[in-house]
Amino acid sequence: MVSSIVVQYTDLLRTGEYDLWRRLRELLQGQGLDPDRTVVVDLLQEGPDHEDGQVISADGRVFKFSPDHGLLSLRAPSRGWPSSKGEVDLQRERRGWPPLCV
């Protein structure tokens, strides 16, 4: 079962016209990732043009994105961030949330 917010964010990633979604699509494409095969699993909006979040690529890699000099930058997971869908599901299970179906 997939959380409805994950479905909504992923749909917005693929079709949204808001600047955040355009920038994130460009960022993913710049890293060789297909936005149509990427899932947004977390998004925290802390104000205008300041969003942090996580995406899972089609091959199961987890990436963190956050603003960097006014632009979003994609980074490989750092310490403390899950590095695979399995680790995301484990963290979700610990919180009592259902696993993601990607």
C-alpha positions in Angstrom: 0.0 0.0 0.0 1.4 3.4 -1.0 0.7 6.5 1.0 -1.5 8.9 -0.9 0.9 11.8 -0.4 3.7 9.7 -2.1 1.3 9.1 -5.0 0.4 12.8 -5.1 4.0 14.1 -4.9 5.2 11.5 -7.6 2.4 12.6 -9.9 3.4 16.3 -9.4 7.0 15.4 -10.1 5.9 14.0 -13.5 3.3 16.6 -14.5 3.5 19.6 -12.1 4.1 23.1 -13.5 5.1 24.7 -10.2 8.8 25.7 -10.2 9.8 23.1 -7.6 8.7 20.2 -9.8 10.3 21.7 -13.0 13.6 22.2 -11.1 13.5 18.7 -9.6 12.8 17.2 -13.1 15.8 19.1 -14.5 17.9 18.0 -11.6 17.0 14.3 -12.0 17.6 14.4 -15.8 20.9 16.1 -15.2 21.9 13.1 -13.1 20.8 10.6 -15.7 17.6 9.7 -13.8 14.2 9.5 -15.5 11.6 11.6 -13.6 8.9 9.3 -15.0 10.5 6.3 -13.2 11.4 8.1 -10.0 9.2 8.2 -6.8 9.1 11.1 -4.4 9.0 9.6 -0.9 9.6 12.6 1.3 9.1 16.4 0.9 9.5 19.0 3.6 8.8 22.6 2.5 10.4 25.1 4.9 9.4 28.2 3.1 9.5 29.7 -0.4 12.2 28.0 -2.6 13.4 25.9 0.3 12.5 22.2 0.0 14.2 19.1 1.3 13.2 15.6 0.4 14.1 12.2 -0.9 13.4 10.3 -4.1 13.9 6.7 -5.1 15.2 5.9 -8.6 13.9 3.1 -10.8 16.9 0.9 -9.7 16.1 1.4 -6.0 18.7 4.0 -5.1 17.6 6.7 -2.6 18.7 10.3 -3.1 18.3 13.4 -0.9 17.6 16.8 -2.5 17.9 20.2 -1.0 18.5 23.8 -2.0 22.0 24.9 -2.9 22.5 28.5 -3.8 18.9 28.8 -4.9 19.0 25.6 -6.9 18.2 22.1 -6.0 21.1 19.8 -5.9 20.9 16.0 -5.9 23.3 14.2 -3.6 23.9 10.5 -2.9 22.7 9.6 0.5 24.8 10.7 3.3 25.3 9.0 6.7 22.0 8.5 8.3 20.0 8.5 5.1 18.7 5.2 3.7 20.6 4.0 0.7 18.0 1.6 -0.7 14.3 1.0 -0.8 14.7 -1.8 1.7 16.2 0.6 4.2 13.3 3.1 3.5 10.8 0.3 4.1 12.6 -0.6 7.4 12.5 3.0 8.6 8.8 3.2 7.7 8.1 -0.1 9.5 9.8 1.2 12.6 7.5 4.2 12.5 4.4 2.0 12.0 4.0 3.2 8.4 3.2 0.8 5.5 6.1 -0.2 3.1 6.4 1.7 -0.2 5.4 -0.2 -3.4 7.7 1.2 -6.1 
